[in-house]
Amino acid sequence: MKRIGWLAAIPFIGMCAGPVINNRAAPFILGMPFILAWMVAWVFLTSLIMGVIYWLDPSPCADEETV
């Protein structure tokens, strides 16, 4: 789990460092300023990354066997 757990840092970096790097509103994506579209994209990417972590983590399977 230790190596897989580091994947959880990716959304944090994307949401915190992204607005500093991409701080502009000029291009509009689906009617939203770029920075808002960036944050919305990271909400969906966070769900995807957490799903990958859950899928790769062996510990939830180990808990089900002991029940």
C-alpha positions as CSV (number, residue, x, y, z in Angstrom):
1,M,0.0,0.0,0.0
2,K,2.9,2.4,0.6
3,R,3.8,2.8,-3.0
4,I,0.2,3.0,-4.1
5,G,-0.6,5.6,-1.5
6,W,1.6,8.1,-3.1
7,L,-0.9,8.3,-6.0
8,A,-3.2,10.1,-3.6
9,A,-0.8,13.1,-3.7
10,I,-1.3,13.7,-7.4
11,P,-4.8,15.3,-7.0
12,F,-3.5,17.5,-4.2
13,I,-0.6,18.7,-6.4
14,G,-2.9,19.2,-9.4
15,M,-5.4,21.3,-7.4
16,C,-2.9,23.3,-5.4
17,A,-0.1,23.9,-7.9
18,G,-2.3,24.0,-11.1
19,P,-3.9,27.3,-10.4
20,V,-0.5,28.9,-9.6
21,I,0.9,27.7,-13.0
22,N,-2.3,28.1,-15.1
23,N,-3.7,31.3,-13.7
24,R,-5.5,32.6,-16.7
25,A,-9.1,33.0,-17.8
26,A,-8.7,33.7,-21.5
27,P,-9.6,30.3,-23.0
28,F,-13.0,29.1,-22.3
29,I,-13.7,25.4,-22.0
30,L,-17.4,24.4,-22.1
31,G,-18.3,27.9,-21.3
32,M,-16.1,28.0,-18.2
33,P,-12.9,30.0,-17.7
34,F,-9.8,27.8,-17.9
35,I,-9.1,27.9,-14.2
36,L,-12.6,26.7,-13.3
37,A,-12.4,23.9,-16.0
38,W,-9.1,22.9,-14.5
39,M,-10.6,22.5,-11.0
40,V,-13.6,20.6,-12.3
41,A,-11.3,18.3,-14.3
42,W,-9.3,17.5,-11.2
43,V,-12.5,16.6,-9.3
44,F,-13.2,13.9,-11.9
45,L,-9.6,12.9,-12.0
46,T,-9.4,12.5,-8.2
47,S,-12.3,10.1,-8.4
48,L,-10.6,8.1,-11.1
49,I,-7.2,8.0,-9.2
50,M,-8.9,7.0,-6.0
51,G,-10.7,4.2,-7.9
52,V,-7.3,3.0,-9.2
53,I,-5.8,3.1,-5.7
54,Y,-8.8,1.0,-4.4
55,W,-8.4,-1.5,-7.3
56,L,-4.7,-1.9,-6.8
57,D,-4.7,-2.0,-2.9
58,P,-4.6,-5.6,-1.6
59,S,-5.8,-4.7,1.9
60,P,-9.5,-4.3,1.2
61,C,-9.5,-7.9,-0.1
62,A,-7.7,-9.1,3.0
63,D,-10.4,-7.6,5.2
64,E,-13.2,-9.4,3.4
65,E,-11.5,-12.8,3.9
66,T,-11.4,-12.4,7.7
67,V,-15.1,-11.7,7.9
